Amino acid sequence: MTETTDDGQLRDDEELVEKSAPADRAEVGPLDESEAPVRPYVDLGGLRIVPRPGMQMRLEVEEKTKRIVAVTLEHEGSTVQLQPFAAPRSEGIWAPVREVLRTQLERQGATVEEAEGLLGRELRARLQSGPDGAPRAVRIIGVDGPRWMLQGLIGGQAAIDDTKAAAAIELFRSTVVCRGVEPMPPRELIALRAPKSA
């Protein structure tokens, strides 16, 4: 239902979903390309990654379409898988996406809890089985930026150790999102590509 406010403007009863991001996002990250300092980055199209000593980077490719759907950073015994998504300018999508992820994980038999993390609300899950058959812990984080949302899946030591998690989140926050100017539907994956040089 839509009604009129005192100044004659139309008002929709449905409230906008607030953006979920730390107060210092525009300074500490994850940054929008318009906010990023000039420095060496690994350019992956929709994401720019700060190279670090000892860090390994793996591109996750969808078998059917052969498109790159995520980038995984491995550093000091932990992994951070990154996915950038388009979002509206005026509202966040991390809160509704978090609910969808929680439902999907629980349907797959995972134990999931929502907790307050370093970046705000996050999911902490124990998946039924990892590669070795043992339960596998993951943390799922997300931050809403200007017209995008960056989602991170943290695994390895950082999924269970808060000190390691802080280092993984610092890795996440050093990422730059390059949304581009073309119209995109909310929650569509921002295109990623292989870097031009190794």
Secondary structure by P-SEA (a helix, b strand, c coil): ccccccccbbbbccccccccccccccccccccccccccccccccccbbbbbbccbbbbbbbccccccccbbbbbcccbbbbbbbbbbccccccaaaaaaaaaaaaaaaccbbbbbbccccbbbbbbccccccccbbbbbbbbbbcccbbbbbbbcccccccaaaaaaaaaaaaacccccccccccccccccccccccc
